[in-house]
Amino acid sequence: MTGARRRPLVSGNWKMHHDHLAAIRTMADLGLRLDAEDAARVDVSVHPPFTDLRSAQTVMEDRSVPVFLGAQHCHHRDEGAFTGEIAPPMLARLGVSYVIVGHSERRQHFGQSDEDVARTLRAVQRHGMTPIICVGETGEEREQGATEERLTAQVTASLGSAGGLTASAIVVAYEPIWAIGTGKTATAADAQQACAHIRAVAAGCIGQEAADQMRVQYGGSVKPESTSELLACPDVDGVLVGGASLDAASFADIVHAAASGAPRR
Ligand code: PGA
């Protein structure tokens, strides 16, 4: 990419952890650990379970915690008879800025398809929020040397010909499935190669300029110790963190590691 480095985005995905009281404590704790210096260098999003969103948002606002509110999933319709689902405008009304779309756990355990991912990311954008689209290969695909093939298929299916998309408001997270929750992090070289590939495929869908601006995160067993090396890669623009985001101290350490390598803005 030419010109200025993309602004890093550090995202914490709490998955099905922390009830709303734990969310209040964790968000308040984060507020004590993150400061204006961090906010000047990196964007941070926190993605609690739906039942925590209102509580988390209240603490964020009350204590000026420098993070964006995120959600982990949503339906693609604005309303309707979809028992148990949450609609994008409901999230927008709560001040949600980023929504994870197509996390491998949604694809694997709840049958979310590429088509649904494509519809949902457009619905998220229609309501002024930014989708974080997750893609990544299984361990088996990796062993067969099919990583790039898998990423090409997922990125192409999500972005398509970019119809109905605001190209400037897309984040893609490269999350190799074998690295999620396993303690095995991809090497920085592997993460770089995959993220560069994702950007190249995206350029074919949304154009080179938009692909150059698009942030690509790495996710999968990210820890404070691995963050600097990952973020030093030219095509890795942030991290999507699961387990290590549950504890405010370790998540703040990840944010600080990301901020220390990023120019102030
Ligand atoms: P992990 O999860 O950091 O616990 O591996 C990452 C994710 O699934 O987003």
Residues whose N, C-alpha, C, O or C-beta is under 5 A from the ligand:
A	BS01	PGA	N13 A179 I180 G181 T182 G219 G220 S221 V222 L240 V241 G242 G243 A244
